[in-house]
Amino acid sequence: MTASEQHREGISDVGPVPVSEVLAMIGRGEIRDAETIAALMLALNHLGRIT
């Protein structure tokens, strides 16, 4: 994704985030987009990080 595309999507920063923090961010409502949450859950399940 180009910087221009990131800006259009509202992405201000890209970097690694620990799984525990991602789950906490969902719990706090910082990540609310259902498509993003579904993609994260599928990825974590595929990686065996959640069951």
N, C-alpha and C positions, 0 to 999 in steps of 0.2 A: 504494500500500500504506500502510495506516495505521500509526502507531507501535505500536499493539497487535498488529497482524499481524506487523510486523517483529520484535517481542519474541518472539512465539510461534515464529517461524521461526529465531530465534537470530541475527538481524541486529543488530549493535551499531553499525555506522557505514555511511553511504552517501556515496560521493563518487567523483570521477574517479580512475582508476588508469591509468598508461601501459600500452600493450600489452606492452611488454617486461617490465614488472613482473608483469602478469597471467600471462604465460608462465613467468616465474621462479617465481611462487607455485605454479603447477601442478607445475613441476619439483621444487620443495622439498617438495611434499606438503601445502602449506597449503590448497590447493583440491583436495579429493579426491572430491567428489560427482560421479558420472558424468553426471548430468543437467545440472549446472552447466557442467562441462567441455564437453559436447556443445553446449550452447547458446552458450557462448563461441566455440567453434571455428566453428560455423555463422555466427555474427555476424561474426567476423573474416574468414571466407572471403567472405561476402557483401559486405563492405566492401573486399575486395581486399587485406587486410593480411596474409593467408597464402594459400598456394596448395596 
